[in-house]
Amino acid sequence: MKRIVIFASGSGTNAEQIILHFKNNNQGNVVGVLSNNLHAKVLEKAKNHDVEAFSFDKNELSDGTVLKIVESLQPDLIVLAGFLLKFPSDIISKYPECIINIHPALLPKYGGKGMYGMNVHKAVLENKEKETGITIHYVNEHYDEGGIIFQKTVSIENCLTPEEVAIKVQELEHEYFPVVVEKLLFSNF
C-alpha cells in the first residue's frame, strides 16, 4: 500500500480532501500529517480521521527531528497542502521527486517567498488578470520553482474581491489535488 505524508500549516481543507479521497482506498492512504503550528486545525482534522498528527517548531524542522519523523512514516509521497515554511533541504535530498506542493495561482506568475493565500489572490486582482488557477509542482530548494506537474485555470472576470477569487481557487484545489496525488502515486502521469 502506498503511503502519503502531508505537511500543512493551517485549517487543512486540502489535507482533509486528500485524507477522504484515500479513506476507503486499499492501494494508498495518508499515514501522517505534520504541522509547524501546534494550534492548526489540520491536526484536529487528521485525528478525527484516525491519521497520526505531529506538530513541530521551526528548530525541529531544521535540526533533523522532522526528517526522523518522516523516515519513520516511510512515505511514498510527501504532499505540502498549505505548508507555509520553506521546506528543509535534508528532506528534499532524501526524497527527490517525491515531494509536491499546491500553489493557488498559475506559476511561474505569483510565486516565491510571501506569495501564499490572500497575498496571491490580491496580486492577481490588482494586476487585472482574467483568469487564475492552481499549480501542482515538485518541491525543490527554491519557493515555487520545482517542475510543474499539473495546472488548471478558472475565470475570475466577475470576481471583485480576493475572497471571491479564493473561493474559485479552493474549488479547483479540492477537485483536482486528490486526483493528481493518486495519479502520481500510481504513475498515471
SVG drawing of the C-alpha trace seen along z (x, -y; Angstrom):
<svg xmlns="http://www.w3.org/2000/svg" viewBox="-19 -47 39 50">
<polyline fill="none" stroke="black" stroke-width="0.4" points="0.0,0.0 1.3,-3.4 1.9,-5.8 1.2,-9.6 2.5,-12.1 1.0,-15.6 2.5,-18.9 0.2,-21.8 0.2,-24.9 -3.5,-26.0 -7.1,-24.8 -6.3,-21.7 -9.1,-21.7 -6.9,-20.3 -5.3,-17.8 -8.8,-16.6 -9.9,-16.2 -6.8,-14.0 -7.5,-12.0 -11.1,-11.5 -10.1,-10.6 -7.9,-7.7 -10.0,-6.7 -11.5,-3.6 -8.7,-3.0 -6.9,0.2 -4.0,-0.9 -2.9,-4.0 -3.6,-6.1 -2.5,-9.1 -0.2,-7.8 0.7,-11.1 0.0,-14.9 2.7,-17.2 2.3,-20.9 4.6,-23.7 1.5,-25.2 0.5,-23.5 -2.9,-25.0 -3.5,-24.3 -7.0,-22.8 -5.4,-20.4 -4.0,-18.4 -7.6,-18.0 -8.9,-17.0 -6.2,-14.4 -7.0,-12.9 -10.8,-12.9 -9.9,-10.7 -7.6,-8.4 -4.4,-9.8 -1.4,-10.3 -0.8,-14.0 2.5,-15.6 3.4,-19.2 6.9,-20.7 8.7,-24.0 11.0,-25.8 14.1,-24.4 12.9,-20.8 12.3,-21.4 16.0,-22.2 17.7,-20.0 16.7,-16.7 13.8,-15.9 11.2,-16.3 13.3,-14.2 13.3,-11.4 9.5,-11.5 9.1,-11.4 11.5,-8.5 9.6,-6.6 6.4,-7.0 8.1,-5.6 6.3,-7.8 6.0,-7.1 4.8,-10.7 5.1,-13.9 2.3,-16.4 2.6,-20.1 -1.0,-21.3 -0.8,-24.9 2.6,-24.5 4.0,-28.0 7.6,-27.4 10.5,-26.8 10.8,-23.1 14.1,-21.7 16.8,-20.6 17.6,-17.4 14.1,-16.1 14.2,-17.3 17.5,-15.5 16.3,-12.3 13.1,-12.2 13.9,-13.7 10.9,-14.0 8.7,-12.6 7.6,-15.9 4.8,-18.0 3.1,-21.3 -0.1,-23.1 0.1,-26.8 -3.0,-29.0 -2.0,-30.6 -0.7,-29.7 3.1,-29.5 5.5,-30.9 3.4,-34.0 2.7,-35.0 5.1,-32.6 8.0,-33.0 8.5,-33.9 5.5,-35.6 3.2,-34.6 0.6,-32.4 -3.1,-32.6 -4.7,-36.0 -1.4,-37.6 -1.6,-35.7 -5.3,-36.5 -4.8,-40.2 -1.9,-40.4 -3.9,-38.5 -6.8,-41.0 -4.5,-44.1 -3.0,-43.0 -6.4,-42.7 -5.9,-39.0 -8.9,-37.5 -8.1,-34.0 -6.1,-32.3 -5.9,-28.7 -3.8,-26.1 -0.4,-24.7 0.7,-21.4 4.5,-21.1 7.5,-19.3 9.3,-20.9 12.9,-21.9 15.1,-24.2 13.5,-27.3 10.0,-28.6 7.6,-27.6 10.3,-26.7 10.0,-22.9 8.8,-21.2 5.2,-21.7 3.0,-18.6 -0.5,-20.0 -2.3,-23.3 -5.9,-24.1 -7.4,-27.6 -10.6,-29.3 -12.1,-32.6 -12.2,-35.4 -13.6,-38.1 -16.6,-38.5 -14.6,-38.5 -14.4,-41.8 -12.6,-40.7 -9.7,-38.4 -12.1,-36.3 -14.2,-35.6 -11.0,-34.6 -10.1,-32.4 -13.4,-30.5 -12.9,-29.7 -9.3,-28.6 -10.2,-26.4 -12.9,-24.7 -10.2,-23.7 -7.9,-22.6 -10.5,-20.3 -11.5,-18.8 -8.1,-18.2 -5.4,-17.9 -6.5,-14.4 -6.8,-13.1 -3.3,-14.3 -1.9,-12.8 -3.5,-9.4 -2.2,-9.6 1.3,-10.4 1.3,-7.5 0.3,-5.1 2.3,-6.6 -0.6,-7.6 1.1,-10.9"/>
</svg>
